[in-house]
Amino acid sequence: MRWHSFTGGDVEWEQTIAQFHNQSPYQTSAWARFRESEGWTSIRLITPNHAASVQFLYRSTLGLGVAWAPGGPLGDTSTAVLNSLFMFLCERTSDILTYVRISDFAVATRTGQDQYLRGGWQRPQRLLNSGRTLTRSLVSDTNTLQSTYTKNWARNLRRGEDRGISASVWNSPDPTEIARLHAYVAKTKGISANDWRTKSLRVAHLLECFQNRLIVVKAVDSGGTTHAIRGAVLCGSTGFDFLAATSSEGRKTYASNVALHHLLEVLAQQGMVTYDFGGVDPTNNKGVYDFKHGAGGHEQFYLGEFERASPRLIRRPLSTLISLRTAT
C-alpha cells in the first residue's frame, strides 16, 4: 500500500480526518498551525483509498530530519500500510538521516501492537507519556452526571459551590490569566516553567488557532476572581481535556471540581458523547489521576509510541535525546 502527499488545504484535511473514530486535537490543522511558530512544518499523508491518513510535525537541520506524529496515524494501520509509511516519508523528505516517532491514540490491542512490530517499528526505550488516559461518557442531565462521580469528588463539588464558587463558559478567555494560573501549577507541581501553557503569547496563539473548537470554562468566587480554568478541544463527538489550572485559593475552595463539572455539562449540551481526560500517569502524578478518576474516568490504554530511523543505528541515540524533551 503506497502513500501520497495530501494536496488539499486545511478545510479538506479536516474533512478527511473527520471520518476516523480515533481523532485527536494533535492531528488537526489547528495544532499544526500552532506548532509552526516553534519551527515545525506539517507533512500530511494519505493512502490512495483514503483508508488511512497522518499528519507529521517535521523539522530538518543539517541533513537530519525529525518527524513526530502525536495522535496518528488515523484509520488503517495494517502491517503493509505501516511499513510503507516510513518508506514514503523518507522519500518525501530526502534527509540524510531520518528519525520518525508516532503516538497512536487507538485503543491498545495485541493485534495492533504486532502490526507495528511486523511493519518495522519499535518501541522507544524512553516514552514521552504514559500511554494511558481516562475517558468517560457524557450525559446532559445534571443529576445523572453527578451520580457518576465518586462520593468524595461529589462532596468536594458541593463544598466548592457552598463556598461561593461558580462556573461559566469564558467566551473571551484572557491569555494572560490562563498563563498565570498555569505558571502557578508549574511552580508548585514541578512542571516545566517553559511549557507553552505558561506563556501568554503562546496561549493567545492557541486560542486563535482553535477558535470555537476550544471551550474554556472559568470558576470564580463571589467577587469575580478566577480561581480555576478548564478547557477542552472538540474532535468529532469527543471533548479532549486541554487546559487545566487552579490557583492556591482555588485548591482550598475546590474550584477545579466546579470548573470541570460545568465543562462536562456544557460539552454534553453541545452533543459531545465522550470526554477524554488528556492522559494520566498514576505513578508520577497520582493526585491528578485520582482527581480525574473521581470525576468518572475509566482507564484506557493507547497503542502508544513507536519509532523508526534511517540508518537504523541512529535510532537509539536520537530516541534518547528526543525523549528528554516534551515534543507534543
Backbone hydrogen bonds, N-H to C=O, Kabsch-Sander energy under -0.5 kcal/mol:
donor,donor_aa,acceptor,acceptor_aa,energy
4,H,46,I,-2.4
6,F,44,R,-2.9
13,W,9,G,-2.2
14,E,10,D,-2.4
15,Q,11,V,-1.9
16,T,12,E,-1.9
17,I,13,W,-2.4
18,A,14,E,-1.2
19,Q,16,T,-1.1
20,F,17,I,-1.5
23,Q,21,H,-0.5
27,Q,24,S,-1.5
28,T,25,P,-1.3
32,A,28,T,-1.5
33,R,29,S,-2.4
34,F,30,A,-2.1
35,R,31,W,-2.1
36,E,32,A,-1.2
37,S,33,R,-0.6
37,S,34,F,-0.6
38,E,35,R,-1.7
39,G,36,E,-1.8
40,W,35,R,-1.6
41,T,58,Y,-2.2
43,I,56,F,-2.5
45,L,54,V,-2.7
46,I,4,H,-2.4
47,T,52,A,-2.2
50,H,47,T,-2.2
53,S,74,L,-1.9
54,V,45,L,-2.1
56,F,43,I,-3.2
56,F,54,V,-0.5
57,L,68,W,-3.0
58,Y,41,T,-3.0
59,R,66,V,-2.2
61,T,64,L,-2.5
64,L,61,T,-2.1
65,G,63,G,-0.6
65,G,97,L,-3.0
66,V,59,R,-3.0
67,A,99,Y,-2.5
68,W,57,L,-2.6
69,A,101,R,-2.2
71,G,103,S,-1.7
72,G,69,A,-1.4
74,L,53,S,-3.2
76,D,51,A,-2.8
82,L,78,S,-2.5
83,N,79,T,-2.4
84,S,80,A,-2.1
85,L,81,V,-1.4
86,F,82,L,-1.2
87,M,83,N,-1.5
88,F,84,S,-2.7
89,L,85,L,-2.2
90,C,86,F,-2.2
91,E,87,M,-1.8
92,R,88,F,-2.8
93,T,89,L,-2.1
94,S,90,C,-2.2
96,I,63,G,-0.9
97,L,63,G,-2.7
98,T,310,S,-2.7
99,Y,65,G,-2.7
100,V,308,R,-2.9
101,R,67,A,-2.4
102,I,306,F,-2.5
103,S,69,A,-2.2
104,D,304,G,-2.6
108,A,301,F,-3.0
113,Q,109,T,-2.1
114,D,110,R,-2.6
115,Q,111,T,-2.0
116,Y,112,G,-1.4
117,L,113,Q,-2.3
118,R,114,D,-2.8
119,G,115,Q,-1.3
120,G,117,L,-1.3
121,W,116,Y,-2.4
122,Q,307,E,-2.1
133,T,300,Q,-2.8
135,T,298,H,-2.3
136,R,275,Y,-1.8
138,L,273,V,-2.3
145,L,141,D,-2.4
146,Q,142,T,-2.6
147,S,143,N,-1.5
148,T,144,T,-0.5
148,T,145,L,-1.5
149,Y,146,Q,-1.3
150,T,294,G,-2.2
154,A,150,T,-2.7
155,R,151,K,-2.2
156,N,152,N,-2.2
157,L,153,W,-1.9
158,R,154,A,-2.0
159,R,155,R,-2.2
160,G,156,N,-2.2
161,E,157,L,-2.1
162,D,158,R,-2.7
163,R,159,R,-1.5
164,G,161,E,-1.5
165,I,160,G,-2.2
166,S,220,V,-2.3
168,S,218,K,-1.8
170,W,216,V,-3.5
171,N,169,V,-1.1
178,I,174,D,-2.3
179,A,175,P,-2.6
180,R,176,T,-2.2
181,L,177,E,-2.2
182,H,178,I,-2.0
183,A,179,A,-2.4
184,Y,180,R,-1.7
185,V,181,L,-1.8
186,A,182,H,-2.6
187,K,183,A,-2.1
188,T,184,Y,-2.2
189,K,185,V,-2.3
190,G,186,A,-0.9
191,I,185,V,-0.5
195,D,192,S,-1.6
198,T,195,D,-2.1
199,K,196,W,-1.5
200,S,198,T,-0.6
203,V,199,K,-2.5
204,A,200,S,-2.5
205,H,201,L,-1.9
206,L,202,R,-2.3
207,L,203,V,-2.5
208,E,204,A,-1.9
209,C,205,H,-2.3
210,F,206,L,-2.6
211,Q,207,L,-2.1
213,R,210,F,-2.5
214,L,211,Q,-1.7
215,I,213,R,-0.6
215,I,232,A,-2.8
216,V,214,L,-0.6
217,V,230,R,-3.2
218,K,168,S,-2.4
219,A,228,A,-3.0
220,V,166,S,-2.8
221,D,225,T,-1.8
224,G,221,D,-1.9
227,H,219,A,-3.0
228,A,219,A,-1.2
229,I,245,A,-2.5
230,R,217,V,-2.4
231,G,243,L,-2.8
232,A,215,I,-2.4
233,V,240,F,-2.2
234,L,213,R,-2.6
235,C,233,V,-0.5
235,C,238,T,-3.0
238,T,235,C,-2.2
239,G,274,T,-2.5
240,F,233,V,-2.9
240,F,238,T,-0.5
241,D,239,G,-0.5
241,D,276,D,-3.1
242,F,231,G,-3.2
243,L,231,G,-1.8
245,A,229,I,-1.8
247,S,227,H,-2.8
251,R,247,S,-1.7
252,K,248,S,-0.9
253,T,249,E,-1.4
255,A,250,G,-2.3
258,V,254,Y,-1.5
259,A,255,A,-2.6
260,L,256,S,-2.4
261,H,257,N,-2.3
262,H,258,V,-2.0
263,L,259,A,-2.2
264,L,260,L,-2.5
265,E,261,H,-1.9
266,V,262,H,-2.6
267,L,263,L,-2.7
268,A,264,L,-2.1
269,Q,265,E,-2.2
270,Q,266,V,-1.5
271,G,268,A,-1.5
272,M,267,L,-2.5
273,V,237,S,-3.0
274,T,237,S,-1.9
275,Y,136,R,-2.8
276,D,239,G,-2.8
277,F,134,L,-3.2
277,F,275,Y,-0.6
280,V,132,R,-2.0
285,N,281,D,-2.4
289,Y,285,N,-1.9
290,D,286,K,-2.9
291,F,287,G,-1.9
292,K,288,V,-2.5
293,H,289,Y,-2.6
294,G,290,D,-2.4
295,A,291,F,-1.1
296,G,293,H,-1.6
297,G,292,K,-1.6
298,H,135,T,-2.9
300,Q,133,T,-2.8
302,Y,131,G,-2.8
303,L,106,A,-2.3
304,G,104,D,-2.5
306,F,102,I,-1.9
307,E,122,Q,-2.4
308,R,100,V,-2.3
310,S,98,T,-2.5
314,I,311,P,-1.6
315,R,312,R,-2.0
318,L,314,I,-2.0
319,S,315,R,-2.7
320,T,316,R,-2.4
321,L,317,P,-2.1
322,I,318,L,-2.8
323,S,319,S,-1.9
324,L,320,T,-0.7
324,L,321,L,-0.9
325,R,322,I,-1.7
327,A,325,R,-0.7
